[in-house]
């Protein structure tokens, strides 16, 4: 999903107890750089080939933890996506 979609999903209160989607944190296996990703709850853990800004090229990102809701997001992530407390 694009960042705009993530904001829309968070702000539309879709993160209820029976939500179809879950917010996860994915990290680069090389540098440890992290991103926030959205996947379906029933899907397997995600892994993606994405651009790693610390490395300057694409590499493998794997899911490291589930973020239960927007209150669990770090201040930097909230600021980046314009999410209010």
KAPEWO-V735024 format. One record per backbone hydrogen bond with DSSP energy under -0.5 kcal/mol. CO is the residue of the C=O (numbers start at 1). NH is the residue of the N-H. If there is no record, write none. Layout:
BEGIN
<<CO,NH> <CO,NH>>
END
This chain:
BEGIN
<<2,5> <2,6> <3,7> <4,8> <5,9> <6,10> <7,11> <8,12> <9,14> <10,13> <14,16> <16,19> <20,41> <22,39> <23,67> <24,26> <24,37> <25,64> <25,65> <26,35> <27,62> <28,32> <33,28> <35,26> <37,24> <39,22> <40,43> <46,63> <48,50> <48,61> <50,59> <51,53> <52,55> <52,56> <52,57> <57,52> <59,50> <60,29> <61,48> <62,27> <65,25> <66,68> <67,23> <69,72> <70,73> <74,78> <75,79> <76,80> <77,81> <78,82> <78,83> <79,82>>
END
